[in-house]
Amino acid sequence: MKKAFTNMILLDGSENMAPLSGYAVLVDGENIAAVLPETECDFQGYEKIDLNGEYLMPGLINLHVHIPADGKPKEKPADAKKAVKLATANPLTRKYTEHMYKSYCRTELFSGVTTFRSVGGVEHYDTWVRDLINAGKALGPRILAANMAISVPGGHMAGSLAYEATSPEEAVRYVHKISTDKPDLIKLMVTGGVLDATVKGEPGVLKMSPDIIRQACEEAHKLGYHVAAHVESPEGLRAALENGVDTIEHGAKPDEEILRLFREKGAVHVATISPALPYVLFDPAVSHVNEMGQHNGKVVFDGIVECAKQCLAHGIPVGLGTDTGCPFVTHYDMWRELHYFHKCCGVPNAFALYTATKRNAEIAGLGDVTGSIETGKCADFIVSAKNPLEHLSALRSLSMVVARGNIIRNPKIKKMPQVEEELDKYLSI
């Protein structure tokens, strides 16, 4: 059915977006048929939907999600290998895994995320839920799915959400193995992270050899896939960029050589400030992080922020993702990542909104599909009562989500009170 969204204030997703009054967005099926002043619209054949003066903007795009984890903090770090083994142990636990996947995707959508990239999941379930949503058999965002990542023995998420490649040849075989489920990208775990660091001051140790990185990237590119890489150290940044990685997930403090490599290779930085913040700012009694973890978390936090700042200053594209699934990083808090980007990197609210919509769409290869309110693009947008240009927290509660033309009115999300309470203490950072 054709729908006309009227009586609203439009934020179109452009870099210098400003509120536009008196416009209507006409939707025919999944796509935007026209964006016009209401006085120029022919509403014949359209169902008019009055938005009562609220704000309509593109749906959020989250570039870094791990679907099977919910972000609930634990007193002790979970054993990821055991968790995945249990999740896939028998038909009953697999049924629960399917339920969990569908539930978390629904939460992402209801929070205003109409597209996300999954960058490491259980077996083939990322593409499974993607295809289910695309077929209209489950409710969720558009998903660009990676399925299992590729790591190395002792590397990040090895044996749980990532295969362990012992050689370049084995990494190439894993690229082909992953490709059988028709993913949208390939993920490499190039360095370690805060959770698996063994030395204070040395998070993000380079784990994957340059040969493995290079041959995995070459094979992925031959098959038509972009490669995203977990990187949390300057050494890892240099190795990833030199050997063909397309998007640097997380990041570290760059030097001039690294910035040159970003530009030369046409690579992109995907900042994920959300997971590092609890390590740095929370009382250890709340975060359950030891002194070494807190110190290393600060190294990673500073590195991500500095990488984003330097990339922006040198004209290198920067995208945003939450790293959902890490402690205190939920499937409903993408708006917080925008807030941290604004506060920590010094960008205006409008630029943070642009980054999480149109810019993220371009980085994901979907610039002609979604990310802005333009004729011909998919009808993916959200509606809030308050103006997110003034306060990004306006996006924490939405009155409407529209995904591929389908309307969800007053979406309700079950939130974690402890997580909300702790994170809200740092809205003024």
Residue pairs with C-beta under 8 A, 6 or more apart in sequence:
1 47
2 26
2 27
2 28
2 29
2 33
2 45
2 46
2 47
3 26
3 27
3 46
3 47
3 48
3 49
3 405
3 407
4 24
4 25
4 26
4 27
4 41
4 43
4 46
4 47
4 48
4 49
5 24
5 25
5 26
5 27
5 49
5 51
5 56
5 402
6 24
6 38
6 48
6 49
6 50
6 51
7 38
7 50
7 51
7 52
7 53
8 23
8 25
8 51
8 52
8 53
8 54
8 55
8 56
8 383
9 19
9 20
9 21
9 53
9 54
9 55
9 56
9 387
10 19
10 20
10 21
10 23
10 25
10 35
10 55
10 56
10 57
10 373
11 17
11 19
11 20
11 55
11 56
11 57
11 58
11 353
11 373
11 388
11 389
12 20
12 35
12 57
12 58
12 372
12 373
12 374
13 57
13 58
13 353
13 354
13 357
13 358
13 371
13 372
13 373
14 354
14 358
14 372
15 350
15 351
15 354
15 358
15 359
16 350
16 354
17 57
17 350
17 353
17 354
17 389
18 350
18 389
19 55
19 387
19 389
22 37
22 38
22 39
23 35
23 36
23 37
23 38
24 34
24 35
24 36
24 37
24 38
24 41
24 43
25 32
25 34
25 35
25 56
25 373
25 379
25 381
26 32
26 33
26 34
26 35
26 36
26 41
26 46
27 33
27 379
27 402
27 405
29 405
30 378
30 379
30 404
30 405
31 376
31 377
31 378
31 379
31 405
32 373
32 374
32 375
32 376
32 377
32 378
32 379
33 375
34 41
34 375
35 373
35 374
35 375
49 407
51 383
51 400
54 383
54 384
54 385
54 399
55 383
55 384
55 385
55 386
55 387
55 388
55 394
56 373
56 381
56 382
56 383
57 353
57 357
57 373
57 381
57 382
57 384
57 388
58 114
58 357
58 358
58 370
58 371
58 372
58 373
58 380
58 381
58 382
59 112
59 113
59 114
59 115
59 141
59 357
59 370
59 380
59 381
59 382
59 401
59 402
59 403
60 111
60 112
60 113
60 114
60 334
60 335
60 338
60 356
60 357
60 382
60 395
61 113
61 114
61 115
61 116
61 356
61 357
61 360
61 361
61 364
61 366
61 370
61 371
62 108
62 113
62 115
62 116
62 117
62 320
62 321
62 322
62 324
62 334
62 337
62 356
62 360
63 116
63 117
63 247
63 270
63 319
63 320
63 321
63 360
63 363
63 364
64 117
64 119
64 249
64 270
64 272
64 321
64 322
64 323
64 324
65 108
65 116
65 117
65 118
65 119
65 321
65 322
65 323
65 324
65 325
65 331
66 118
66 119
66 120
66 121
66 161
66 323
66 324
66 325
66 326
67 101
67 104
67 105
67 118
67 121
67 125
67 126
67 129
67 324
67 325
68 87
68 97
68 100
68 101
68 104
68 121
68 122
68 125
68 161
68 325
69 324
69 325
69 326
70 104
70 325
70 330
70 331
71 324
71 325
71 326
71 327
71 328
71 329
71 330
71 331
71 333
71 416
71 419
72 327
72 416
72 419
73 278
73 286
73 287
73 288
73 327
73 328
73 418
73 419
74 288
74 327
75 288
76 288
77 195
80 157
80 159
80 160
80 161
81 159
81 160
83 160
84 122
84 160
84 161
86 93
87 93
87 94
87 96
87 97
87 122
88 94
88 97
88 122
88 123
97 122
97 125
98 125
98 128
98 129
101 125
101 128
101 129
102 129
102 132
102 138
102 139
102 140
104 331
105 129
105 133
105 138
105 139
105 140
105 141
105 143
106 138
106 139
106 140
107 330
107 331
107 332
107 413
107 414
108 116
108 140
108 141
108 324
108 331
108 332
108 334
109 139
109 140
109 141
109 401
109 403
109 408
109 411
110 332
110 401
110 408
110 411
110 412
110 413
111 331
111 332
111 333
111 334
111 335
111 398
111 411
111 413
112 334
112 335
112 382
112 395
112 398
112 401
113 141
113 334
114 141
114 142
114 370
114 380
114 381
114 382
114 401
114 402
114 403
114 404
115 141
115 142
115 143
115 144
115 360
115 361
115 364
115 366
115 370
115 371
115 380
116 141
116 142
116 143
116 144
117 143
117 144
117 145
117 146
117 184
117 185
117 228
117 321
117 364
118 126
118 130
118 143
118 144
118 145
118 146
118 147
119 146
119 149
119 185
119 187
119 228
119 230
119 249
119 321
120 146
120 148
120 149
120 157
120 161
120 162
120 187
120 189
120 230
121 145
121 146
121 147
121 148
121 161
122 148
122 161
123 147
123 148
124 147
124 148
124 181
125 147
126 143
126 145
126 146
126 147
126 183
127 145
127 147
127 181
127 182
127 183
128 181
129 138
129 140
129 143
129 145
130 143
130 144
130 145
130 184
132 138
133 139
133 140
133 141
133 142
133 143
134 142
141 403
142 366
142 370
142 378
142 380
142 403
142 404
143 184
144 184
144 185
144 364
144 365
144 366
145 183
145 184
145 185
146 178
146 183
146 184
146 185
146 186
146 187
146 228
147 178
147 181
147 183
148 161
148 162
148 163
148 174
148 178
149 157
149 161
149 162
149 163
149 187
149 188
149 189
149 230
150 162
150 163
150 165
150 171
150 174
150 175
150 178
150 186
150 187
150 188
150 189
150 216
151 157
151 158
151 162
151 163
151 164
151 165
151 188
151 189
151 207
151 208
152 158
152 164
152 165
152 166
152 189
152 207
152 208
152 209
152 212
153 164
153 166
154 207
155 162
155 164
155 189
155 192
155 207
155 208
156 162
156 189
156 191
156 192
156 193
156 196
156 207
156 230
157 189
157 230
158 164
158 189
162 187
162 189
163 174
163 177
165 171
165 174
165 212
165 216
167 212
168 209
168 211
168 212
168 214
168 215
168 216
169 215
171 212
171 215
171 216
171 219
172 215
172 216
172 219
174 216
175 186
175 216
175 219
175 220
175 223
175 225
176 219
176 223
178 186
179 223
179 225
183 225
184 225
185 225
185 226
185 227
185 228
186 216
186 220
186 225
186 226
186 227
186 228
187 227
187 228
187 229
187 230
188 208
188 213
188 216
188 217
188 227
188 228
188 229
188 230
188 240
188 245
189 207
189 208
189 229
189 230
190 206
190 207
190 208
190 213
190 229
190 230
190 231
190 236
190 239
190 240
190 245
191 204
191 205
191 206
191 207
191 208
191 230
191 231
191 232
191 233
191 235
191 236
192 203
192 204
192 205
192 207
192 232
193 203
193 204
193 230
193 232
193 250
193 300
194 203
194 232
194 276
194 279
194 293
194 296
194 297
194 300
195 293
197 203
197 204
197 205
197 292
197 293
197 296
199 205
200 291
200 292
200 295
200 296
201 295
201 296
201 299
202 233
202 296
203 232
203 233
203 296
203 297
203 299
203 300
204 231
204 232
204 233
204 235
204 236
204 250
204 252
204 299
204 300
204 303
205 233
205 235
205 236
206 233
206 235
206 236
206 239
208 239
210 239
210 242
210 243
213 229
213 239
213 240
213 243
213 244
213 245
214 243
214 244
216 227
217 227
217 243
217 244
217 245
218 244
220 226
220 227
221 227
221 244
226 246
226 247
226 365
227 244
227 245
227 246
227 247
228 245
228 246
228 247
228 249
228 270
229 240
229 245
229 247
229 248
229 249
230 249
230 250
231 237
231 240
231 245
231 248
231 249
231 250
231 251
231 252
232 250
232 251
232 252
232 300
232 303
233 252
233 303
234 252
234 253
234 254
234 255
234 258
234 303
236 252
237 248
237 251
237 252
237 254
237 258
237 307
238 257
238 258
238 261
240 248
241 248
241 258
241 261
241 262
241 265
241 267
242 261
244 265
245 267
246 266
246 267
246 268
247 267
247 268
247 269
247 270
247 319
247 363
248 262
248 267
248 268
248 269
248 270
248 307
249 270
249 272
249 321
249 323
250 270
250 271
250 272
250 300
250 303
250 304
250 323
251 269
251 270
251 271
251 303
251 304
251 307
251 308
252 300
252 303
252 304
252 307
253 302
253 303
253 306
253 307
253 310
254 262
254 306
254 307
254 310
254 311
259 310
259 311
259 314
259 316
261 267
262 269
262 311
262 314
262 316
263 314
263 315
263 316
267 316
268 316
268 317
268 318
268 319
268 363
269 307
269 308
269 311
269 316
269 317
269 318
269 319
270 318
270 319
270 320
270 321
270 363
271 304
271 305
271 307
271 308
271 318
271 319
271 320
271 321
271 341
271 345
272 304
272 320
272 321
272 322
272 323
272 337
273 301
273 304
273 305
273 337
273 340
273 341
273 344
274 322
274 323
274 326
274 328
274 329
274 333
274 336
274 337
274 340
275 322
275 323
275 326
275 327
275 328
275 329
276 297
276 300
276 301
276 304
277 301
277 328
277 340
277 426
277 429
278 286
278 287
278 289
278 297
278 327
278 328
278 422
279 287
279 289
279 293
279 294
279 296
279 297
279 298
279 300
279 301
280 294
280 297
280 298
280 301
281 426
281 429
282 289
282 328
282 422
284 290
284 291
284 294
286 422
287 294
287 327
287 328
288 327
289 297
305 344
305 345
308 318
308 341
308 345
309 345
309 346
310 316
311 317
311 318
312 318
312 345
312 347
317 359
317 362
317 363
318 355
318 359
319 355
319 359
319 360
319 363
319 364
320 337
320 338
320 341
320 352
320 355
320 356
320 360
321 337
322 329
322 333
322 334
322 336
322 337
323 329
324 330
324 331
328 419
328 422
328 423
330 415
330 416
330 419
332 413
332 415
333 396
333 423
334 356
334 395
335 392
335 393
335 395
335 396
336 423
337 356
338 349
338 352
338 353
338 355
338 356
338 392
338 395
339 352
339 392
339 393
339 427
340 429
341 347
341 352
341 355
342 348
342 349
342 351
342 352
342 392
343 429
344 429
347 355
349 388
349 389
349 390
349 391
349 392
350 389
352 392
353 388
353 389
353 392
357 371
357 372
358 367
358 371
358 372
359 371
360 371
361 367
361 369
361 370
361 371
361 372
362 371
368 377
369 377
369 378
370 377
370 378
370 380
371 377
371 380
373 381
378 404
378 405
379 402
379 403
379 404
379 405
380 402
380 403
380 404
381 401
381 402
382 395
382 398
382 400
382 401
382 402
383 398
383 399
383 400
383 401
383 402
384 394
384 395
384 397
384 398
384 399
385 394
385 397
385 399
386 394
387 394
388 394
388 395
393 427
398 411
399 409
399 410
400 407
400 408
400 409
400 410
400 411
401 407
401 408
401 411
402 408
